[in-house]
Amino acid sequence: MEVSPVSVMSAAVLGMLVIVTGGVAYLTLAEWRDRRRKDNEKREARRR
């Protein structure tokens, strides 16, 4: 069974796409969480 270079490159591109998409999702979630935490701290500071 021969593996063509096109199929190897396609698999590599698909793998990189999954990794990059996961990284973007992680950074988006982290930014949302940090912004929410900061907003909650501001609200608590105003109540005092």
DOMIGU-864502 format. One record per residue (C-alpha): residue in three letters; x, z, y; residue number from 1. Coordinates in nm, 2 decimals, padded with zeros to 4 digits. Each point is the difference from the previous one (the first is absolute). Example, Ala and Ser with C-alpha at 12.3 -4.5 7.8 and 13.67 -1.06 7.14 Angstrom:
BEGIN
residuo,xx,zz,yy,num
ala,01.23,00.78,-00.45,1
ser,00.14,-00.07,00.34,2
This chain:
BEGIN
residuo,xx,zz,yy,num
met,00.00,00.00,00.00,1
glu,00.15,-00.11,00.33,2
val,-00.07,00.18,00.33,3
ser,-00.01,-00.23,00.30,4
pro,00.16,00.10,00.32,5
val,-00.33,-00.04,00.18,6
ser,-00.17,00.26,-00.22,7
val,00.29,00.24,00.05,8
met,-00.02,-00.04,00.38,9
ser,-00.37,00.03,-00.01,10
ala,00.02,00.33,-00.18,11
ala,00.27,00.12,00.24,12
val,-00.21,-00.09,00.30,13
leu,-00.31,00.17,-00.15,14
gly,00.21,00.32,-00.06,15
met,00.13,00.00,00.35,16
leu,-00.35,-00.05,00.14,17
val,-00.12,00.30,-00.19,18
ile,00.29,00.21,00.12,19
val,-00.04,-00.10,00.37,20
thr,-00.38,00.05,-00.01,21
gly,00.04,00.34,-00.15,22
gly,00.26,00.09,00.27,23
val,-00.23,-00.11,00.28,24
ala,-00.29,00.19,-00.15,25
tyr,00.22,00.32,-00.02,26
leu,00.12,-00.03,00.36,27
thr,-00.36,-00.06,00.12,28
leu,-00.12,00.31,-00.18,29
ala,00.29,00.21,00.12,30
glu,-00.06,-00.10,00.36,31
trp,-00.37,00.07,-00.03,32
arg,00.07,00.34,-00.15,33
asp,00.25,00.09,00.27,34
arg,-00.23,-00.12,00.28,35
arg,-00.28,00.21,-00.14,36
arg,00.22,00.31,-00.03,37
lys,00.12,-00.04,00.36,38
asp,-00.36,-00.04,00.13,39
asn,-00.10,00.31,-00.19,40
glu,00.29,00.20,00.15,41
lys,-00.10,-00.12,00.35,42
arg,-00.36,00.11,-00.06,43
glu,00.11,00.34,-00.12,44
ala,00.23,00.05,00.31,45
arg,-00.29,-00.08,00.23,46
arg,-00.22,00.26,-00.16,47
arg,00.24,00.28,00.07,48
